[in-house]
Amino acid sequence: MSETVRMDDRQIEYLDLTAELMSIRKLGDEPLAYVRTYGCQQNVADSERIKGMLARAGYGFTENVEEADFILFNTCAVREHAEDRVFGNVGALKKLKRRHPQILIALCGCMMEQEHVAERIHRSFPFVGLVFGTHCMHIFPELLYKSLVDGSRLIVRDNDDKLVHEGVPTLRDGSFKGWLPIMYGCDNFCTYCIVPYVRGRERSREPDTIIAEARDMIERGYKDITLLGQNVNSYGKGLSPRPTFAGLLSEIDKIEGDYWLRFMTSHPKDCTRELIDTIAQSKHVSLHLHLPFQSGSDRVLKAMNRHYTREKYLDIVKYAKSKIPDVSLTSDVIVGFPGETREDFEQTLSLIREVGFTSLFTFIFSPRKGTPAATMDDPVSDEEKGLWFRELLAVQEEIAAERCSSMVGRIEKVLVEEKSKTEGRLCGRTSGNIIVEFDGDDSLIGDFRNVKITQARNWILTGELV
């Protein structure tokens, strides 16, 4: 059963004590925190909670690590490359710590829940003063205060109390796009995935709490809200009476306002027709379904412990297209899973062609220590996997270009997000999560605008304001 508790009053007291302590140490100047986030949107949401607590503790924020009194890296364990980047960037802080010994350097997140990582940090990075895992977020104020007061190293992990902690201060990064966690953890145990081991078992937030938070975000002007969970389709597990994700989505959709609702990630084994019907009937849910299939081969899917078949996945897609004609489908794909053959890979290519995805997040298999797949025989060479990977990208690029071309001449509602980094135009997204660039004034950022699509590139549309 999921159990919800409020953040302990003692933790709020620790934040206030920290604020008092830092005001004395800084002699009236505002202490500054540097927070860097690696990995998924759930990590971003976690960092927003950490920033909320730091703000309550009297910290301001800086993007310049040289200015910081407190440095925190929120880490990701899903890919080896992400871990390597963390170790490299942490190592680069050694000289900074030597110049400014008063700086507190901290690491948190999924990597820290792995014993071998925590041991490496303890052994090789003695200048890191605070390490805590994903299950210790609710006691961060206490850990921060104790680290500042006595200066001793703290490494706290594997402290899963299986509770949902509410009432944690949150400082959101954006003013019109926001993340809204609805559940934590994962029960799926896909053989390649480290997430259940570092984030624990599934815990769902109470629906009334989620709906209230969504309403607050909408009233404060958020235009694009993404509901987060490792598998949002299994939302409600552990709650009594058990709500469904489709029901939650429907309730939030009833809130008045001009906004889009998105969600991720959606597991195919739990994707119901009720959910697709809810999207089709909604006023605010975006016409975008991110549904990771990972492989087009039933043999590989079984080895991955995905609990669905190619046929079931295609049935879901077929139903979605029949109910939501303009649906934009995106997915995740792993190339080179242990034991995958050329025949298996060709089945993946054929599924991609049959579905016609808007875009794909593609990865070459990365073994994660502690997962079953890390010990499986893997006879295919890295060179061969690289060739398959480039072949897959070429197929998807052709499909994406064709889909984008079909949109030329249409008028699309676009949420204006930022200045394009390349051409100085405005950049936004459609309901289907497709990028559109167009000329316009910066004052439009954060608003919806209608844009006529005039040109299509492989992944990006170009248009003009209507």
Order of alpha helices (4+ residues) and beta strands (2+ residues): beta-alpha-beta-alpha-beta-beta-alpha-alpha-beta-alpha-beta-alpha-beta-beta-beta-beta-alpha-beta-alpha-beta-alpha-beta-alpha-beta-alpha-alpha-beta-alpha-beta-alpha-beta-beta-beta-beta-beta
